[in-house]
Amino acid sequence: MDLSKMSNDKKLQLCKYYFYGGFGLLPFLWAVNAIWFAQQAFCAPPYEEQKQIKKYVILSGVLALISISAYVAWIIVFQTYRVEWGQFADSISFVIPAGVP
């Protein structure tokens, strides 16, 4: 989709849609929102809706970084302690390696 062909009101509406969609356990939308609308928020000539778009872009970027950091931390902790957690770790795993009791 080409943002230059959209009206400013539609850009704001789409930016809000992606921002609130990220709260539906889809933090990838926050990253997309921050990247996709960054030029509209910071580099485009000033327009009325730009201030609100800038707010959503900044919040989306921050929330994307927080959620990515949480995912990476969980992956590191789980991979480090999976064997020590025993049956509990096996019960929350999607894939249990063959040959491991």
C-alpha positions as a Markdown table, in Angstrom:
| # | Residue | x | y | z |
|---|---|---|---|---|
| 1 | Met | 0.0 | 0.0 | 0.0 |
| 2 | Asp | 1.3 | 3.4 | -0.9 |
| 3 | Leu | 0.8 | 5.9 | 1.9 |
| 4 | Ser | 1.4 | 8.9 | -0.4 |
| 5 | Lys | -1.9 | 8.1 | -2.2 |
| 6 | Met | -3.9 | 8.0 | 1.1 |
| 7 | Ser | -5.6 | 11.0 | 2.7 |
| 8 | Asn | -4.1 | 12.2 | 6.0 |
| 9 | Asp | -7.2 | 11.2 | 7.8 |
| 10 | Lys | -7.0 | 7.6 | 6.4 |
| 11 | Lys | -3.3 | 7.5 | 7.4 |
| 12 | Leu | -4.2 | 8.4 | 11.0 |
| 13 | Gln | -6.9 | 5.8 | 11.0 |
| 14 | Leu | -4.6 | 3.0 | 9.7 |
| 15 | Cys | -1.9 | 4.0 | 12.2 |
| 16 | Lys | -4.4 | 3.7 | 15.1 |
| 17 | Tyr | -5.6 | 0.4 | 13.7 |
| 18 | Tyr | -2.1 | -1.1 | 13.7 |
| 19 | Phe | -1.3 | 0.4 | 17.2 |
| 20 | Tyr | -4.4 | -1.1 | 18.8 |
| 21 | Gly | -3.9 | -4.3 | 16.9 |
| 22 | Gly | -0.6 | -4.8 | 18.7 |
| 23 | Phe | -2.4 | -5.1 | 22.0 |
| 24 | Gly | -4.2 | -8.2 | 20.6 |
| 25 | Leu | -0.9 | -10.2 | 21.3 |
| 26 | Leu | 0.4 | -9.2 | 17.8 |
| 27 | Pro | 3.4 | -7.0 | 18.8 |
| 28 | Phe | 4.7 | -7.5 | 15.3 |
| 29 | Leu | 2.1 | -4.9 | 14.3 |
| 30 | Trp | 3.8 | -2.3 | 16.5 |
| 31 | Ala | 7.1 | -2.9 | 14.7 |
| 32 | Val | 5.4 | -2.6 | 11.3 |
| 33 | Asn | 3.6 | 0.6 | 12.4 |
| 34 | Ala | 6.7 | 2.2 | 13.7 |
| 35 | Ile | 8.7 | 1.5 | 10.6 |
| 36 | Trp | 5.9 | 2.1 | 8.1 |
| 37 | Phe | 4.7 | 5.4 | 9.4 |
| 38 | Ala | 8.1 | 6.8 | 10.6 |
| 39 | Gln | 8.6 | 8.9 | 7.4 |
| 40 | Gln | 5.1 | 10.2 | 7.7 |
| 41 | Ala | 5.6 | 11.2 | 11.3 |
| 42 | Phe | 9.0 | 12.7 | 11.2 |
| 43 | Cys | 10.0 | 13.6 | 7.6 |
| 44 | Ala | 6.8 | 14.7 | 5.8 |
| 45 | Pro | 5.7 | 18.3 | 5.6 |
| 46 | Pro | 3.6 | 19.3 | 8.6 |
| 47 | Tyr | -0.2 | 18.5 | 8.5 |
| 48 | Glu | -2.9 | 18.4 | 11.0 |
| 49 | Glu | -2.9 | 14.6 | 11.8 |
| 50 | Gln | 0.9 | 14.4 | 12.0 |
| 51 | Lys | 1.1 | 15.1 | 15.7 |
| 52 | Gln | -1.2 | 12.1 | 16.5 |
| 53 | Ile | 0.6 | 9.8 | 14.0 |
| 54 | Lys | 3.9 | 10.8 | 15.7 |
| 55 | Lys | 2.5 | 9.8 | 19.1 |
| 56 | Tyr | 1.4 | 6.4 | 17.8 |
| 57 | Val | 4.7 | 5.8 | 16.0 |
| 58 | Ile | 6.8 | 6.5 | 19.1 |
| 59 | Leu | 4.5 | 4.4 | 21.3 |
| 60 | Ser | 4.5 | 1.6 | 18.8 |
| 61 | Gly | 8.3 | 1.6 | 18.6 |
| 62 | Val | 8.7 | 1.5 | 22.4 |
| 63 | Leu | 6.2 | -1.2 | 22.8 |
| 64 | Ala | 7.7 | -3.3 | 20.0 |
| 65 | Leu | 11.2 | -3.0 | 21.7 |
| 66 | Ile | 9.7 | -4.0 | 25.1 |
| 67 | Ser | 7.9 | -7.0 | 23.7 |
| 68 | Ile | 10.8 | -8.2 | 21.6 |
| 69 | Ser | 13.0 | -7.9 | 24.7 |
| 70 | Ala | 10.6 | -9.9 | 26.7 |
| 71 | Tyr | 10.4 | -12.6 | 24.0 |
| 72 | Val | 14.2 | -12.8 | 23.8 |
| 73 | Ala | 14.5 | -13.0 | 27.6 |
| 74 | Trp | 12.0 | -15.8 | 27.8 |
| 75 | Ile | 13.7 | -17.8 | 25.1 |
| 76 | Ile | 17.1 | -17.4 | 26.8 |
| 77 | Val | 15.7 | -18.4 | 30.2 |
| 78 | Phe | 13.7 | -21.4 | 28.8 |
| 79 | Gln | 16.6 | -22.7 | 26.7 |
| 80 | Thr | 19.0 | -22.3 | 29.6 |
| 81 | Tyr | 16.8 | -24.0 | 32.3 |
| 82 | Arg | 14.7 | -26.4 | 30.3 |
| 83 | Val | 16.5 | -29.6 | 31.5 |
| 84 | Glu | 16.5 | -28.4 | 35.1 |
| 85 | Trp | 12.8 | -27.7 | 35.0 |
| 86 | Gly | 12.1 | -31.3 | 34.1 |
| 87 | Gln | 8.5 | -32.4 | 33.6 |
| 88 | Phe | 7.2 | -28.8 | 33.8 |
| 89 | Ala | 9.4 | -27.7 | 30.9 |
| 90 | Asp | 8.3 | -30.7 | 28.9 |
| 91 | Ser | 4.6 | -29.9 | 29.6 |
| 92 | Ile | 5.0 | -26.3 | 28.3 |
| 93 | Ser | 7.1 | -27.3 | 25.3 |
| 94 | Phe | 5.6 | -27.6 | 21.8 |
| 95 | Val | 8.3 | -30.0 | 20.7 |
| 96 | Ile | 9.9 | -32.5 | 23.0 |
| 97 | Pro | 13.2 | -33.9 | 21.7 |
| 98 | Ala | 13.2 | -37.6 | 21.0 |
| 99 | Gly | 15.2 | -39.7 | 23.4 |
| 100 | Val | 15.0 | -37.3 | 26.3 |
| 101 | Pro | 13.2 | -38.7 | 29.4 |
